[in-house]
Amino acid sequence: MRAFKLSLFALASAGLSAAVSVGSSITTDLGTFTLTKGAACACAKLSRSFGGVISPNGANYTLQAADRYWDVRADLSPACIFLPSTPKQVAEAVSIFESCNAQFAVRGGGHMNYPGSNNIDGGVLMPLEKLNKVKVNADTVEVGPGLTWWDVVVALEPYDRVVIGGRMKTIGVPGLTLIGGFHYFNNKYGYAMDNAVSYDVVLGNGTQVTANQTSHPDLFWALKGGANNYGIVTKFTLKTYDMPKVSTTIQVFNESEIPKFLDAVCEAAKLDDENPIAAGMVATVQYNVTTKVIDASLLGVQEGEWESVLETPKQMFRVMFSMKSMKPDAEVLYSIYKAWKEGVDTIADIQGLYPTFVTNVASAPAARVAKTNGIGNVWGLEAEPLLIWQFSTGWDLAQDDLRVEAWSRQLAEHLHSINVEKGIASEFIYMGDAGEWQDPFAGFPTENVARMRSIRANYDPLGVFSRLNWGGFKLGL
């Protein structure tokens, strides 16, 4: 495609120099991108329609394009940044992206870490942080996509109500709810997606609809785990519950106790009470490759007096995830841990290496919520216990990115293949713990994926959220 000069007005509107032409390379403090016709068109139209569009040489560019992210791999260089303040502005922006054929990325909380999941090189970045309203009702709360779960917790505290949301305060409402959402109380109330009663959605053609059990029920179902393949949610209406008395625990074990530690994790995964208490855990093993010291950590939250476990991996400057799932089996889980530990030693020379072995529980009671609520979700999990195991690997330097990814991916795939042979592997992949190389939709029931694609074709026939929208895990053709 030949380069052409933008009009002086359009360039000024977008905050770019009049010497800049489509096809030019633009260097920012964060990197270099090529200005495309679509991005130039969208940036200029957004600026003319709304003003306040942030250009690469504008104030707050680095704040929005880099400082909002905890993993430096997510620091990219958008052509411009537009912060809508109303759902109508979101709808108008999506129409502009479609008309300009401009690639764009949407950011809610920005917690998903891999490059391009909520940022973009050379396209339009649209953070939703100004859509931050909260309305508390008797047994629901209406929240904007610009909020984190901590914001929601604080808003509900005066009412002694809680929601099923994120386990870390920095996690955003939209990403977690749309991909499923693990919470400490999943076994009693299901996942975050199971507790959404309505979504206000901007579709690919710029129209706005409300999806719930009576209005667009097919879209309502697809949004329960279907990620950002259908539109941009501008308001979530979520169930709330009476705030329970809770107990917490933090426990640390030395390396000699790890076999018992992992056995206890598997036993916890198998719990399947008819009336489960609200309790949850994450169990992690940290390996200091310098001192060769290994610690196992448990941190847990539960209604009433304490009984269970949980802890979150340290967030590093660069982090890579790889995850798989299996039926709970303590002997196999221990063999996976040992293989991980031996594998870590082979990359111990990597600067800033911070490896963590993480386990999560997808319990039978949690899956049963979707089986019995008359709605379901796209995961389609049977009411059987699953154990999620994950390699969370932190490191310092970009030069080691490919090496870490290859190591993490190859080891996870190898160990999973052994579990397949043993007949205990599950193909379920949770998007929130997955690596960018993984395909979570491949683990969904095939009939669910076919239905999801049919719904997408109905609500986004132009493929705006498949062709133009960067970020997240895409459903594919």
PyMOL commands that set and color helices and strands:
alter all, ss='L'
color gray80, all
select helices_A, chain A and resi 8-14+37-50+61-67+72-74+87-100+149-159+173-179+186-189+192-195+217-222+255-270+330-345+364-372+398-422+431-433+440-443+446-459+464-468
alter helices_A, ss='H'
color red, helices_A
select strands_A, chain A and resi 25-28+31-34+80-81+104-107+124-127+134-136+140-143+161-162+196-202+208-211+232-239+241-242+246-254+279-288+293-303+318-326+354-362+386-395+425-426
alter strands_A, ss='S'
color yellow, strands_A
deselect
rebuild
show_as cartoon
